[in-house]
């Protein structure tokens, strides 16, 4: 069973709608800003890892 993030109402696993039946909250965009910020933080962390790996390669090091 899935639950609505706003009202915690139960939703069927076969419910593919975008709005909660109980409270009308848009399930697709509820807390969209927070999820977007989390994705940005993950992307920044992954970029740092890639930069560290690339800087270890002798032919990739940028001259500063």
N, C-alpha and C positions, 0 to 999 in steps of 0.2 A: 504494500500500500504506500502510496505517496501522500505527502501532506502539504497543504498550502503553507508557505512561509509566513503569511500574514495572520491568518486566523487559525491555523493548525487543523483545518477541516480535512477530512479524509477524501482523497481522490482515487478513483479506480486506476489500476495500472494500464488499463486500456483507454483512459481519457487522454486525448491528444489536443484538447482545446488550449487556448492561451489565457483564458480567464477562469478564475476560481468560480465554481458553481455557487459557493456559499457567500462569499464577500465581494466578488467581482474584481479582485486584484489581478493585475496583469502579471501572470507567472513568468513570462519571458523577460520582463524588464524590472521586476521587483528586486531592489538592492543592486541595480545595474552599476551604479557608481562605485560601490565597494568592490564588486567583482572586477571591474575594469582596473581599479587601483591595484588589486592583488595580482592581476595579470601583468601589469606594468612592472611591479616589483620582481616577479619571477623572470621576466624578460631581461631586466637589468642584471640580475644575478647570473643568468645564463650568458649574457654578453661578457661579463667579467671573466667567467670561466674560459670562454673562447679566447679572449684576449691574452690570458695567462698562458694558455697552451700555445698560441701562435707566437708569443714573445719568446718562447723557449726554442723555437726553430731558428737556426742561424741565418737562413736565407730570407726570413720574413722580418727580422728586427728593423724597425724604422730608425733612421738616424735622426737624432735630435740635436 
